[in-house]
Amino acid sequence: RAIKQFNQAAPTPKAVSPSRDRAIKQFNQAAPTPKAVSPSRDNRAIKQSQPQAAQALPDLQVQASHQSSSTAVLTTLPPKKLLQELLGRVLEKGIGRLYFEQKSPQRGRIICSQNGNLQCALPDVPVQVFQALINELKQLTHLPLEPVKEPVQAEIERFYQKERLLLRLRVIPGTQGEQATLQVLRGAALQFYQQQQVTHQSRDALAIANQLQQKLNQLRERTKLNANFHSERHESLMALNQILDSVEQQLEKLKNL
């Protein structure tokens, strides 16, 4: 199919093919456009793990026994236990956030908030404990433990107390050391965020399809000028045809969701 279409001097379409163009546009329109401002896309590298299927989500195990304790007591806890206490606070309800801010090469600050309201703050955390907490979060979200050289983001989905959660960890390098933000989304906030992701990804897919069509047009014009590339062209088009078949199957699955 791809070989026949390639050899035909048809007018340049706007997408890979009319059927694929319609399928992609329908899928793009199916995702509602969020009214809020979409998250900024950093030009620097961002690593993002794929969310797991809902039926396969593991439970998030959190054991917090110092929820009513003062911050002075929290600072005496070892890193693993301290992280459990901090998670217990941000997972209680709503949109929870943990901010890890490096104040100096020796000290860091941790802020815990819920729906924008301050829950607790640890203003003077030794750097060893501070970095150990960030490393615990890296392990939880399956990120490498070595210090980051550029912003890195990871996401995992879990069930917590029979509720589906999304944990988003963002780690960035700073002048004093690593800094991090952990965000917990649930309920309507999680659904809204995932709708945004679908919208962005469908737009990206359409842009890639248009780029592919432009490359095919360029290839067709070049091979018209030189018939010696017939065998190489045939091999590349056979491989391309397999890719297009796979894309067609994926589009059919998306339409049936």
C-alpha positions in Angstrom: 0.0 0.0 0.0 2.7 2.5 1.0 4.7 1.6 -2.2 1.8 2.3 -4.5 0.9 5.5 -2.8 4.6 6.6 -2.9 4.8 6.0 -6.7 1.7 8.0 -7.4 2.2 11.7 -8.0 -0.8 12.7 -6.0 -1.3 16.2 -4.5 0.3 16.7 -1.1 -2.1 15.8 1.6 -2.0 17.4 5.1 -1.6 14.1 6.9 -0.2 10.6 6.2 -3.4 9.6 4.4 -7.0 10.8 4.5 -8.1 7.9 6.7 -5.3 8.3 9.1 -5.8 12.1 9.1 -9.5 11.7 10.0 -8.7 9.1 12.7 -6.0 11.3 14.3 -8.2 14.4 14.2 -11.2 12.5 15.7 -9.0 11.3 18.5 -7.5 14.8 19.0 -11.0 16.3 19.2 -12.2 13.6 21.6 -10.0 14.8 24.4 -11.5 17.9 25.9 -9.2 21.0 25.9 -8.5 22.0 29.5 -9.5 25.5 30.5 -6.6 25.9 32.9 -3.2 26.8 31.8 -1.4 23.7 30.6 1.9 22.8 32.4 4.9 24.4 30.9 7.1 22.2 28.7 10.7 22.6 29.6 13.1 22.5 26.6 15.5 20.6 28.8 15.2 16.8 28.9 12.4 15.4 30.9 12.1 11.7 31.7 8.6 10.6 32.4 7.5 7.1 33.3 4.3 5.7 31.7 1.4 5.3 34.2 0.4 1.7 34.9 -2.9 0.2 34.0 -5.5 0.8 36.7 -6.1 -2.9 37.3 -2.4 -3.6 37.9 -1.8 -0.7 40.3 0.0 -1.7 43.5 -0.9 -0.3 46.9 1.2 2.5 48.3 2.4 1.4 51.7 2.7 4.3 54.2 3.2 3.9 57.9 3.0 7.2 59.7 2.9 7.2 63.5 3.9 10.8 64.3 1.2 12.7 62.6 0.6 14.9 65.7 4.3 15.2 66.6 6.1 18.5 66.3 8.6 19.3 63.6 11.3 19.1 66.3 10.4 15.4 66.8 10.3 14.8 63.0 13.9 16.0 62.5 15.2 13.3 64.9 13.8 10.5 62.7 15.9 8.6 60.2 15.3 9.4 56.5 13.2 6.4 55.7 10.9 7.0 58.7 10.8 10.8 58.1 9.7 10.3 54.5 6.8 8.0 55.7 5.7 10.8 58.1 5.9 13.4 55.3 4.0 11.2 52.9 1.3 10.6 55.5 0.7 14.3 55.6 0.5 15.0 51.9 -1.6 11.9 51.2 -4.3 12.8 53.7 -6.6 14.6 51.2 -6.7 16.9 48.2 -3.6 17.9 46.3 -0.5 17.4 48.4 3.0 18.7 47.7 6.4 18.3 49.2 9.0 20.9 48.4 12.7 20.2 48.9 14.7 23.4 48.7 18.5 23.5 49.1 19.4 26.5 51.3 23.1 26.0 51.4 25.7 23.2 50.8 25.1 22.0 54.3 21.3 22.6 54.9 18.0 22.2 53.2 14.4 23.1 53.8 11.3 20.9 53.4 7.8 22.3 53.0 4.6 20.2 53.2 1.4 21.6 51.8 -2.1 20.4 51.1 -4.4 22.2 48.6 -2.0 25.2 48.9 -2.2 25.4 52.6 1.0 24.9 54.7 0.9 21.7 56.7 4.4 21.7 58.2 7.9 23.0 57.5 11.3 21.6 58.3 13.5 24.7 57.9 16.9 23.3 58.9 17.5 19.8 57.6 21.1 18.5 57.4 22.2 17.9 53.8 22.8 14.2 54.4 19.2 13.7 55.5 17.9 16.1 52.8 19.6 14.2 50.0 18.7 10.8 51.5 15.0 11.8 51.3 15.3 12.8 47.7 17.0 9.5 46.9 14.1 7.7 48.6 11.7 9.4 46.3 13.9 8.6 43.3 13.7 5.0 44.3 9.9 5.2 44.7 9.5 6.6 41.2 12.2 4.4 39.6 14.7 7.2 38.9 18.5 6.7 38.9 20.1 7.7 42.2 23.0 9.7 40.7 22.7 13.5 40.9 20.8 15.0 38.0 22.4 17.3 35.5 19.1 18.6 34.0 15.5 18.6 35.2 14.0 15.1 35.4 10.4 14.2 36.0 8.8 10.8 36.8 5.3 9.7 37.5 3.8 6.6 39.1 0.2 5.6 39.9 -0.7 3.8 43.1 -3.8 2.9 45.1 -3.8 4.4 48.6 -6.7 3.6 50.9 -8.7 2.3 47.9 -8.2 5.5 46.0 -6.2 6.0 42.8 -3.3 8.4 43.1 -0.7 9.9 40.8 2.7 10.8 42.3 4.7 13.3 40.2 8.3 13.8 41.2 10.4 16.5 39.6 14.1 16.8 40.4 16.3 19.7 39.3 19.9 20.6 39.8 20.7 23.7 41.8 23.7 25.8 42.7 23.7 24.3 46.2 22.6 20.8 45.2 19.5 18.9 44.1 16.1 20.2 44.7 12.8 18.4 44.2 9.0 18.7 44.2 6.6 15.8 44.8 3.0 16.4 43.8 0.1 14.0 44.7 -3.0 14.2 42.4 -6.3 12.4 43.0 -10.0 12.5 42.0 -11.0 15.4 39.7 -7.4 16.9 39.7 -6.0 13.6 38.5 -8.7 13.2 35.8 -8.1 16.8 34.6 -4.3 16.2 34.4 -4.7 13.0 32.4 -7.1 14.7 30.0 -4.4 17.3 29.4 -1.8 14.6 28.7 -4.1 13.0 26.2 -4.6 16.3 24.4 -0.9 17.0 24.3 0.0 13.6 23.1 -2.6 13.5 20.3 -1.4 16.9 19.0 2.2 15.6 19.1 1.1 12.5 17.1 -0.6 14.7 14.5 2.5 16.9 14.2 4.7 13.8 13.7 2.3 12.5 11.0 2.6 15.7 9.1 6.4 15.6 9.3 6.3 12.0 8.0 4.1 13.1 5.0 6.6 15.9 4.2 9.5 13.5 4.3 7.7 11.1 2.0 7.0 14.0 -0.5 10.7 15.0 -0.4 11.8 11.4 -0.9 9.4 10.9 -3.9 10.7 14.0 -5.6 14.4 13.0 -5.1 13.9 9.4 -6.3 12.1 10.7 -9.5 15.4 12.4 -10.4 17.5 9.3 -9.9 16.2 5.8 -10.8 19.4 4.1 -9.5 17.9 4.1 -6.0 15.1 1.8 -6.8 16.3 -1.2 -4.7 17.1 0.9 -1.7 13.8 2.7 -2.0 11.9 -0.5 -2.2 13.5 -1.8 1.1 12.8 1.4 2.9 9.2 1.5 1.7 8.7 -2.1 2.8 9.9 -1.2 6.3 7.7 2.0 6.3 4.7 -0.1 5.2 5.1 -2.3 8.3 5.3 0.8 10.5 2.2 2.2 8.9 0.3 -1.1 9.5 1.3 -0.9 13.2 0.1 2.7 13.4 -3.2 1.7 11.7 -3.8 -1.0 14.3 -3.0 1.5 17.1 -5.5 4.0 15.7 -8.2 1.3 15.5 -7.6 0.5 19.2 -7.9 4.1 20.1 -11.1 4.5 18.3 -12.6 1.5 20.2 -11.7 2.8 23.6 
